[in-house]
């Protein structure tokens, strides 16, 4: 794929090479007709203002079908006025394909080779690398530094930076039997029997804005919450205040502190139940080399720590180790911390996107990069420590309806920007078609280009990439032996 220009580049030079490329309109491009002869487009980079075009600009965009060259578009639209402020077709062709706009793509081939791959994930990855100015590994401390120091306010973070499954389903949804994510989580934990012996101390790690805690409490009776202390630990200090407020709204006796979950400031054997929701990919990655693995000698203390875990837990790296690869050191450290702080008989539920074989790939987000969790390694470490474990896809665990149709998340981001510009509110969430109609009202007929996915469709958020890892620490000899049980009515799917 042709390299994407850096964000500092305001326009693309239309060289002979560029003019020979084909032009594609970006998939899922949403348009809003604000006035009779004015349409709005939302650049992929939130910091760039909305693009406004007239009918000629709209025709230019629609002509980008992957068959026409940039040169042919320039000849037809170049001198025409395509924007309400006198922008010409040439100006649009020079600006729209650069990362800060990302309204179209110029190339010899589609970025994934198959337009059926609706995510165009390779192109989006290159665009995000362009935002950050690098495709290189940012370093072992990048994620902790970002979450500890670069998030000034919780407002809007999960709307624009890193939307999570729990945030998308923070309102009651048909996909969750009319419940919220937190309410359904409470229901499933009770089915597992994890509330038969009520926990005295419940720890939530990285609780976001606190919606899960609020709704987890709302899914339990006052008697079931009574006597339970709910503790938040989050590396991002501004989130803790919101978590405490939401937790108390859910009826919990809540406390919170800022800390890194890879080194929990908690006493040994002090916690009964731990909820970790969509945080593992934010924990310390280490980029190891084949030479380090073969010599068992790390280039730094962190690298040596990772190599020691690989050797001690007998983790399989496959027949051919790449020259460089990512190892999830942070999640491994975290599971070791869970073993330390959980009481005998204590339990933990961990939710995050990840893989079961191969090596972790980067996921570029604005301002930071997350990494897939390699679950076969994490499960092996958990068993080494002594945990009983069970594992499977999040939708199976939550018994979600796979045929529920919800709004494309990319479309939701664009529509949110249109609503903001028009002085209306629009929250990012998993809208069904009826919920979407209710939210937009008379604005809906003016929108085009948006569509709905079955939640089982990989093009919608990759929901089946999200996994659940259930852990139980064996009880003391004097206590009943815990066991992660199968429950009638659960669609465990791949859980095992």
PAFI-627641 format. One record per residue (C-alpha): residue number from 0; x, y, z. Coordinates in pm, 1 decimal. Example, Ala and Ser with C-alpha at 12.3 -4.5 7.8 and 13.67 -1.06 7.14 Angstrom:
2
0;1230.0;-450.0;780.0
1;1367.0;-106.0;714.0
***
This chain:
496
0;0.0;0.0;0.0
1;122.8;348.1;-78.2
2;251.7;520.7;237.1
3;8.3;763.4;394.3
4;122.0;1122.0;434.3
5;211.3;1254.2;778.7
6;-39.6;1467.3;970.6
7;180.4;1774.0;921.4
8;106.4;1761.0;547.5
9;-188.7;1989.5;471.4
10;-227.6;1866.3;114.3
11;-105.2;1598.8;-124.2
12;104.2;1697.8;-424.4
13;-73.8;1570.3;-734.1
14;231.0;1428.1;-910.2
15;206.2;1211.2;-1221.7
16;239.5;906.9;-996.0
17;-53.8;1016.3;-780.9
18;-266.6;1108.9;-1083.2
19;-229.1;751.0;-1212.6
20;-369.0;600.8;-890.2
21;-730.6;497.8;-846.8
22;-958.3;680.3;-602.7
23;-1186.2;511.4;-349.6
24;-1440.0;682.1;-129.6
25;-1379.3;555.5;223.5
26;-1627.0;288.0;335.3
27;-1906.5;388.3;573.2
28;-1877.0;753.7;474.0
29;-2174.3;932.2;633.0
30;-2314.0;1252.4;482.3
31;-2550.3;1501.0;641.5
32;-2746.8;1748.2;430.7
33;-2752.1;2051.9;653.8
34;-2903.7;2290.5;397.5
35;-3045.0;2283.8;46.1
36;-2703.7;2291.9;-125.6
37;-2471.8;2205.7;163.8
38;-2357.6;1862.7;286.7
39;-2131.0;1787.7;582.8
40;-1857.5;1522.2;602.0
41;-1670.3;1416.5;915.7
42;-1291.1;1364.8;884.3
43;-1158.1;1060.3;1066.5
44;-936.8;1286.6;1280.0
45;-1159.3;1459.3;1535.8
46;-930.2;1763.2;1556.1
47;-1007.0;1852.9;1192.2
48;-1325.2;2061.0;1140.3
49;-1618.4;1921.7;947.7
50;-1582.3;1941.9;569.6
51;-1867.7;2118.4;393.1
52;-1937.0;2057.4;23.2
53;-2189.8;2168.2;-236.4
54;-2349.3;1942.0;-497.5
55;-2033.5;1942.4;-712.5
56;-1830.0;1826.5;-411.6
57;-2087.1;1556.8;-341.7
58;-2061.6;1436.5;-701.3
59;-1682.0;1431.4;-672.4
60;-1699.9;1212.6;-364.1
61;-1953.7;977.2;-522.4
62;-1732.7;943.1;-832.7
63;-1457.5;782.2;-624.0
64;-1553.2;421.3;-698.3
65;-1211.8;254.7;-729.4
66;-1234.0;249.2;-1109.9
67;-1163.9;612.3;-1190.7
68;-813.5;760.6;-1164.7
69;-718.6;1072.1;-973.9
70;-617.3;1227.6;-1304.9
71;-963.1;1172.7;-1454.4
72;-1124.1;1326.2;-1146.9
73;-892.2;1624.6;-1166.7
74;-980.8;1679.4;-1531.0
75;-1354.7;1665.2;-1459.4
76;-1378.9;1837.3;-1121.9
77;-1050.2;2026.2;-1078.2
78;-1164.4;2377.2;-1177.2
79;-1517.2;2343.1;-1036.3
80;-1621.2;2502.4;-709.4
81;-1688.6;2208.0;-475.5
82;-1720.9;2381.9;-138.6
83;-1941.1;2657.6;0.9
84;-1634.1;2875.0;61.9
85;-1499.9;2848.6;-292.8
86;-1287.6;2535.2;-249.9
87;-1211.9;2383.2;-588.8
88;-1212.6;2019.1;-689.3
89;-832.3;2032.6;-702.1
90;-819.4;2146.2;-338.9
91;-1047.6;1858.1;-240.1
92;-832.2;1602.4;-426.3
93;-519.3;1740.0;-258.5
94;-658.7;1733.3;95.0
95;-915.3;1458.4;130.0
96;-678.8;1155.7;109.1
97;-431.2;1270.8;376.3
98;-461.8;1116.7;726.4
99;-604.4;1425.3;895.0
100;-901.5;1418.1;653.5
101;-918.3;1048.5;551.1
102;-1228.0;1095.5;335.6
103;-1089.1;891.5;47.9
104;-798.0;669.3;-50.1
105;-567.8;686.2;-353.6
106;-390.6;362.6;-448.5
107;-320.2;102.0;-713.1
108;-526.7;-156.0;-518.6
109;-775.4;-143.9;-229.9
110;-580.6;-147.6;99.4
111;-700.1;-496.5;197.0
112;-740.2;-637.0;-152.4
113;-1106.4;-712.3;-86.2
114;-1371.5;-447.7;-45.3
115;-1578.9;-708.2;137.1
116;-1354.8;-649.3;438.4
117;-1561.4;-353.9;554.9
118;-1317.0;-242.9;822.8
119;-1033.2;-170.2;577.4
120;-822.3;-234.2;885.3
121;-482.7;-198.1;717.8
122;-570.8;147.5;590.9
123;-700.9;257.9;929.0
124;-382.3;130.4;1090.5
125;-170.0;336.7;850.1
126;-386.0;642.6;912.3
127;-339.8;613.5;1287.3
128;32.0;568.5;1241.0
129;17.1;892.4;1043.1
130;-158.4;1067.5;1332.4
131;112.8;957.4;1570.4
132;394.3;1017.2;1323.6
133;535.4;667.8;1371.2
134;473.7;302.6;1299.1
135;746.1;198.5;1542.8
136;700.4;35.2;1882.0
137;648.2;319.7;2130.5
138;824.6;147.5;2419.3
139;739.7;-44.2;2732.6
140;626.9;257.8;2937.6
141;413.9;420.2;2666.0
142;77.9;279.2;2778.4
143;124.0;347.3;3148.1
144;248.0;700.3;3075.2
145;-51.3;770.7;2849.6
146;-309.8;653.8;3102.1
147;-138.5;806.1;3403.4
148;-51.9;1148.5;3261.7
149;-218.0;1221.6;2925.7
150;-587.6;1186.4;3009.4
151;-682.7;1516.2;3166.2
152;-1057.7;1467.8;3191.9
153;-1283.5;1163.4;3171.8
154;-1541.1;1358.4;2971.9
155;-1556.9;1223.9;2619.6
156;-1263.3;982.2;2654.8
157;-1471.6;671.1;2587.2
158;-1668.4;855.7;2320.5
159;-1372.3;956.0;2104.8
160;-1048.5;784.0;2217.6
161;-1115.2;423.9;2318.8
162;-1477.1;313.8;2307.6
163;-1528.7;-11.4;2496.7
164;-1792.5;-284.5;2473.4
165;-1922.0;-194.1;2819.1
166;-1951.3;172.6;2715.2
167;-2142.8;83.9;2397.8
168;-2389.2;-117.5;2606.9
169;-2418.6;115.5;2906.8
170;-2786.7;166.6;2819.3
171;-3044.4;-116.7;2808.2
172;-3010.9;-304.8;2479.1
173;-3213.4;-562.5;2290.2
174;-2884.8;-749.5;2236.0
175;-2862.3;-800.1;2613.2
176;-3222.3;-900.1;2680.1
177;-3313.3;-540.6;2758.6
178;-3036.9;-504.3;3019.6
179;-2717.1;-299.8;3037.1
180;-2372.4;-460.5;3026.4
181;-2331.8;-423.1;3402.9
182;-2679.2;-559.9;3481.9
183;-2621.8;-861.6;3261.0
184;-2279.9;-917.0;3418.1
185;-2443.5;-923.1;3762.7
186;-2699.9;-1175.0;3639.2
187;-2435.3;-1406.7;3493.7
188;-2209.9;-1391.8;3801.2
189;-2507.1;-1489.3;4014.9
190;-2578.5;-1780.1;3779.1
191;-2220.0;-1893.6;3827.5
192;-2281.3;-1901.3;4202.1
193;-2028.9;-1626.4;4267.7
194;-2275.8;-1453.1;4495.7
195;-2375.4;-1764.6;4692.4
196;-2091.6;-1679.8;4927.6
197;-2113.5;-1300.9;4928.7
198;-1775.1;-1128.5;4881.9
199;-1669.7;-893.1;5157.7
200;-1428.7;-698.1;4934.4
201;-1487.2;-654.7;4560.0
202;-1208.6;-493.1;4354.9
203;-1270.4;-340.2;4012.8
204;-955.5;-264.8;3815.3
205;-972.1;15.1;3557.7
206;-1342.4;86.5;3605.9
207;-1371.5;351.6;3333.6
208;-1640.8;604.7;3423.1
209;-1808.1;365.1;3667.4
210;-2104.7;242.5;3461.7
211;-2022.1;-124.3;3523.8
212;-2006.4;-70.0;3899.7
213;-2332.4;126.7;3900.5
214;-2521.6;-132.5;3701.4
215;-2359.5;-429.3;3872.0
216;-2500.4;-286.2;4194.4
217;-2834.6;-222.1;4027.5
218;-2852.0;-588.9;3931.3
219;-2824.1;-694.2;4297.0
220;-3063.5;-644.9;4584.6
221;-2976.0;-417.6;4881.1
222;-2930.3;-733.4;5089.1
223;-2686.5;-874.4;4832.9
224;-2483.5;-550.8;4838.2
225;-2495.7;-505.3;5215.5
226;-2159.4;-552.8;5384.6
227;-1968.0;-555.4;5053.1
228;-1688.9;-301.7;5018.1
229;-1637.1;-198.4;4654.0
230;-1281.3;-80.2;4582.1
231;-1168.9;88.1;4258.5
232;-807.6;86.2;4139.7
233;-727.9;290.1;3828.7
234;-402.3;425.0;3686.0
235;-591.8;732.2;3555.4
236;-664.6;960.5;3851.4
237;-948.7;1164.4;3690.4
238;-1149.7;844.5;3640.0
239;-1153.1;755.9;4010.8
240;-1382.7;1046.5;4105.4
241;-1639.3;941.3;3844.2
242;-1610.7;577.3;3951.9
243;-1679.0;664.1;4315.2
244;-1985.3;870.3;4223.9
245;-2123.7;597.6;3997.1
246;-2041.4;325.2;4247.8
247;-2230.9;501.3;4525.3
248;-2520.8;558.3;4283.3
249;-2526.5;178.5;4244.1
250;-2559.8;136.0;4619.1
251;-2203.1;34.1;4697.4
252;-1986.9;134.1;4992.3
253;-1714.4;253.6;4756.3
254;-1348.5;348.8;4794.2
255;-1087.6;421.2;4529.4
256;-720.7;490.3;4464.6
257;-485.7;560.8;4177.4
258;-242.5;275.7;4115.2
259;-93.7;55.4;3845.5
260;-266.6;-284.2;3847.0
261;61.0;-455.6;3761.1
262;173.2;-365.3;4115.8
263;-141.4;-355.5;4328.5
264;-97.2;-164.4;4658.4
265;-305.1;-424.5;4843.3
266;-230.6;-680.2;5112.7
267;-185.1;-1046.3;5033.5
268;-508.5;-1249.4;5044.7
269;-727.8;-942.8;5103.2
270;-977.7;-954.2;4812.1
271;-1272.2;-1187.4;4748.6
272;-1377.2;-1093.9;4394.8
273;-1200.8;-900.9;4115.0
274;-1358.6;-751.7;3802.6
275;-1118.9;-640.9;3529.2
276;-1305.4;-513.9;3226.3
277;-1116.9;-424.4;2906.1
278;-782.5;-326.2;3056.7
279;-538.8;-605.8;2970.9
280;-454.1;-458.2;2629.7
281;-346.5;-137.4;2808.0
282;-82.4;-314.5;3017.0
283;293.5;-325.4;2957.2
284;403.4;-478.1;2624.5
285;758.2;-592.9;2561.5
286;909.9;-627.6;2215.1
287;1139.9;-929.3;2229.2
288;1378.9;-1056.2;1964.2
289;1453.1;-1408.4;1846.8
290;1813.6;-1360.9;1958.4
291;1699.9;-1282.2;2314.1
292;1482.5;-1595.4;2319.9
293;1758.9;-1818.3;2185.2
294;2018.3;-1682.2;2427.9
295;1769.3;-1645.7;2718.7
296;1935.2;-1309.6;2784.1
297;1721.7;-996.5;2780.3
298;1841.3;-659.7;2657.5
299;1690.2;-492.6;2967.3
300;1548.1;-596.2;3305.9
301;1195.5;-587.5;3158.8
302;1299.8;-809.5;2871.2
303;1468.9;-1050.4;3109.7
304;1153.9;-1062.3;3323.4
305;951.6;-1153.7;3013.9
306;1203.1;-1424.5;2915.2
307;1192.2;-1566.7;3269.1
308;812.2;-1600.1;3248.3
309;835.0;-1766.8;2907.1
310;1086.1;-2020.0;3038.9
311;922.7;-2075.1;3379.8
312;569.8;-2122.0;3240.4
313;698.7;-2320.9;2939.5
314;513.2;-2090.0;2701.6
315;504.9;-2204.0;2340.9
316;628.6;-1951.6;2084.5
317;569.3;-2182.3;1788.1
318;809.2;-2356.0;1554.3
319;943.4;-2035.5;1401.3
320;1004.5;-1739.6;1630.9
321;990.9;-1407.1;1440.2
322;1286.2;-1169.9;1443.3
323;1075.4;-944.7;1671.3
324;745.0;-1001.6;1848.9
325;527.7;-856.3;2124.5
326;494.2;-1033.3;2459.0
327;213.6;-933.8;2702.1
328;428.2;-887.6;3011.8
329;178.1;-654.6;3183.4
330;-116.1;-899.4;3174.2
331;111.8;-1177.9;3302.1
332;225.4;-957.0;3590.4
333;-136.7;-869.5;3661.3
334;-246.6;-1233.6;3683.3
335;41.6;-1296.5;3924.8
336;-84.4;-1002.8;4133.7
337;-435.1;-1152.6;4131.4
338;-295.5;-1473.3;4275.2
339;-126.1;-1272.5;4549.2
340;-417.0;-1048.8;4655.3
341;-706.3;-1294.7;4623.0
342;-813.2;-1483.2;4932.3
343;-823.6;-1862.5;4913.7
344;-1148.1;-1933.0;4730.5
345;-1136.9;-1591.0;4566.4
346;-1242.5;-1531.9;4207.6
347;-1169.3;-1299.5;3916.2
348;-1327.1;-1222.7;3580.2
349;-1108.4;-1070.4;3307.6
350;-1252.4;-933.9;2980.9
351;-1046.2;-810.5;2683.3
352;-993.4;-861.6;2310.0
353;-728.5;-1108.2;2212.1
354;-603.5;-1414.4;2026.6
355;-540.2;-1779.2;2111.7
356;-242.8;-1845.7;1886.6
357;32.4;-1648.3;1719.7
358;171.5;-1317.1;1839.5
359;1.9;-999.4;1960.1
360;-68.4;-733.0;1698.1
361;-85.2;-357.9;1766.3
362;-415.4;-172.8;1761.8
363;-357.1;195.2;1687.8
364;-581.8;439.6;1873.6
365;-556.4;819.3;1895.6
366;-257.6;898.9;2116.1
367;-163.8;542.3;2203.7
368;-135.2;182.9;2084.4
369;-292.9;-118.6;2252.5
370;-192.6;-481.6;2201.0
371;-396.7;-798.4;2158.3
372;-383.9;-1034.6;2453.4
373;-229.0;-1373.6;2379.0
374;-469.0;-1581.8;2586.4
375;-299.5;-1920.5;2551.5
376;3.6;-1768.2;2726.1
377;-207.1;-1598.9;2993.0
378;-402.1;-1916.3;3067.7
379;-82.2;-2117.5;3092.4
380;57.1;-1869.0;3345.2
381;-269.9;-1879.5;3542.3
382;-253.2;-2260.5;3564.7
383;112.9;-2245.8;3664.4
384;24.2;-2014.7;3952.6
385;-245.7;-2256.3;4068.4
386;-566.2;-2101.7;3934.5
387;-859.2;-2298.8;3803.9
388;-965.0;-2126.7;3482.3
389;-1234.9;-2117.5;3218.8
390;-1223.6;-1927.5;2893.0
391;-1440.1;-1829.6;2596.7
392;-1600.4;-1558.5;2385.6
393;-1766.1;-1266.6;2564.2
394;-2092.5;-1284.0;2362.4
395;-2133.5;-1650.9;2459.3
396;-2068.6;-1572.5;2823.9
397;-2326.2;-1292.1;2823.9
398;-2572.0;-1495.0;2614.7
399;-2603.1;-1208.1;2368.4
400;-2835.2;-1225.7;2069.6
401;-2603.1;-1248.2;1765.9
402;-2868.7;-1136.9;1515.7
403;-2937.3;-801.8;1683.9
404;-2867.5;-522.9;1435.0
405;-2681.0;-218.3;1563.1
406;-2549.0;102.1;1408.7
407;-2200.6;95.0;1255.4
408;-1969.3;244.9;1517.9
409;-1780.2;451.4;1260.4
410;-2109.6;605.7;1151.2
411;-2193.3;686.8;1512.2
412;-1870.7;889.1;1546.1
413;-1954.8;1094.7;1234.9
414;-2315.2;1151.7;1342.0
415;-2199.5;1263.0;1685.1
416;-1991.2;1536.4;1522.1
417;-2283.3;1647.9;1302.9
418;-2508.6;1667.3;1609.1
419;-2252.3;1867.9;1804.9
420;-2220.0;2117.1;1518.6
421;-2599.6;2145.8;1502.4
422;-2628.1;2198.9;1879.2
423;-2774.0;1856.7;1953.6
424;-2654.4;1571.4;2173.8
425;-2580.0;1223.3;2046.7
426;-2407.0;963.2;2262.2
427;-2185.7;687.1;2120.7
428;-2356.1;355.5;2193.2
429;-2482.4;38.7;2025.5
430;-2804.8;173.6;1872.4
431;-3062.6;-65.7;1734.6
432;-3264.3;70.7;1442.5
433;-3559.2;168.7;1662.8
434;-3332.8;332.6;1921.3
435;-3152.1;520.9;1644.5
436;-3476.4;657.5;1499.1
437;-3582.3;776.0;1844.3
438;-3244.3;941.6;1912.2
439;-3229.9;1138.9;1584.6
440;-3592.2;1223.8;1512.5
441;-3626.3;1476.0;1227.1
442;-3248.8;1470.9;1161.8
443;-3261.0;1111.7;1034.3
444;-3393.1;1177.7;678.1
445;-3101.9;1414.2;616.9
446;-2841.0;1140.9;675.9
447;-2706.1;896.8;418.9
448;-2424.7;643.9;403.6
449;-2482.1;484.8;744.7
450;-2585.2;123.9;793.7
451;-2644.4;-144.3;1056.2
452;-2457.7;-467.0;1133.1
453;-2551.5;-786.4;1312.0
454;-2344.2;-774.5;1629.1
455;-2194.4;-1108.4;1521.6
456;-2051.0;-941.6;1208.3
457;-1672.8;-894.2;1251.3
458;-1709.6;-557.9;1077.0
459;-1898.1;-431.4;1382.7
460;-1641.0;-379.1;1658.5
461;-1502.6;-735.3;1634.5
462;-1715.3;-836.8;1932.0
463;-1625.8;-1206.2;1902.0
464;-1258.5;-1110.5;1946.3
465;-1342.1;-1017.9;2306.1
466;-1282.4;-1301.8;2549.0
467;-1368.3;-1385.8;2909.7
468;-1117.5;-1550.3;3141.7
469;-1265.5;-1677.7;3468.9
470;-1018.5;-1754.3;3749.3
471;-1063.0;-1921.3;4088.2
472;-798.5;-1958.1;4356.1
473;-829.9;-2289.7;4538.7
474;-974.2;-2259.9;4887.5
475;-798.3;-2340.7;5210.7
476;-823.8;-2699.0;5333.4
477;-1097.0;-2603.5;5583.0
478;-1317.7;-2443.6;5313.2
479;-1529.8;-2603.8;5039.7
480;-1323.8;-2649.4;4725.5
481;-1431.3;-2393.0;4462.1
482;-1495.5;-2495.0;4106.8
483;-1596.9;-2290.0;3803.4
484;-1918.8;-2468.1;3727.2
485;-2122.0;-2510.6;3413.9
486;-2468.6;-2367.6;3458.6
487;-2778.4;-2488.0;3280.8
488;-2896.0;-2213.4;3050.2
489;-2549.0;-2072.8;2977.7
490;-2443.6;-2084.1;2613.9
491;-2076.9;-2137.0;2694.0
492;-1979.7;-2191.3;2333.0
493;-1601.3;-2215.6;2337.4
494;-1571.5;-2185.5;2715.8
495;-1360.0;-2467.2;2851.0
***
